[in-house]
Amino acid sequence: MTHRRERTNAAPLFVAAAVAYGANAALGTAVATRVVDTRNFRWVHHALYIATCALTVAAVSAAVWARPRRASRRAAASLAPSLAPLAAIPYLGTHTRRHPLTALAAAPFVVAGLVSARIPSDRK
């Protein structure tokens, strides 16, 4: 008897959330190191943040609707803790060390959710 190996059908959402997070972190790092000047278009960083939050919430919701159920729940549970630092970022100020440290606190969970969503589910 062969075991069926399936990825969660929500894997593209997890990839999109990780890409949005990575793009936002890269832009934030570039601005902090003064490689990029966003004085005239600060809204880009804010738009990436909103996209990251929305995609992360959508990916976590895969626990309810995506198939296979076990793989989807595992991936969503891996990503869910990233919601806490993402929710806290607007309240911590932007010109202190807390902002990038809080943003980076979400990184391990974003990576874990991405990896969990991409690994085929082969458990019985």
N, C-alpha and C positions, 0 to 999 in steps of 0.2 A: 504494500500500500504506500503510495507516494503522498508525502505531505505537501500541501499547497503553501506556497510562500507568497504572501501579498504585502505590499506596502499599504499604508493607510491611504485612502483616496483623498485625504486632506493634505498630503505631503506638499503640494504646491503652495498652500497657505503658510506652512512652516518655513518653506524656502523664501517666500516673499517677506515674511516677518523678519527673518534673519538678514536678508539683503537690505531691507529698510533700516534695520538697526545698525548694520555695518556702514551704510552710507551716511547715516546721521552721526555715528561716532567718528567717521573719517572727516566729515565736514567740521565737526566740533573740534577735533584735534588740529586740523589745519588752521582754524580761526584762532585757537588758543596759542599756537606756535607762530602766529602771524605770517603764515605762508599764504593765506587767503584773507582778503579784506571783504567782509560782508556788510559793511556799514550801510550800503545802499539797498541791500536785499537780504535783510535779516529774516524775512518771512520764509526763506528757503529752509533754514534750520528748523523753524517752527512747523512748517508743512511736513518735513521729514519726521519730526517727532510725532505729530498727529497720525501720520500714516503708519509709523511703527506701532503706536498704541492700538490703532484700529485693527491692524493685521494681527497683532499679538492676541487681542481679544477674540478675533475671528478664528484663529488657530486653536486657541484654548477651547472654544465652543465645539471643536471637532469631537470632543469627548462625548457629546450628546448625539451627534448625527452621523459621524463618519464610520466607514467600514474598512477593514475588520475592526470590530468593537474593541478588542483587547489592545491592539497596536495603537489605535487612536487614543484610547484612554491613557496609555503609557506615555505617549508623546505629549499629550495635553498636560498630564501631571508633571512632566519634566519642565515644560515651559511656564506653567502657572506661577511659580514663585517670582518670575521676572516682572509680573504685574505690580508688585509692591514697590520696587525701586522706580519703575517707570511712572507710577502714580505720584511718588514723592518728589520727583525732580522739579516740578513747577513751584513747589513751596520752599525750596532750599536756597534760593538765590542763585544767580548765575556767575557772580564774580568771586566766588570762594572755592576752596578745594572740595567742598561737599558736592558740588554739581557734577564734576567729572567722576568722582569716586562713587557716587550713587548711580550714575549712568553705567559705569563699568561693573557695578554689582549685578546687573542684569545679564551680563555677557555669558557667564557659565550656564545659565538656565536657557538662554537663547540657543546656544550651541547644543546643549543636551536635548532640547526639543527638536532641533533640526536633525540630529543624529538618530534620535528615537523614531522620528517620522520616516526617515529614509531606510532604516534597517528593516528587512523583510520580517514579517511575523511568522515564526515557524514553531510556535509553542502549541502544545496540545490543549 
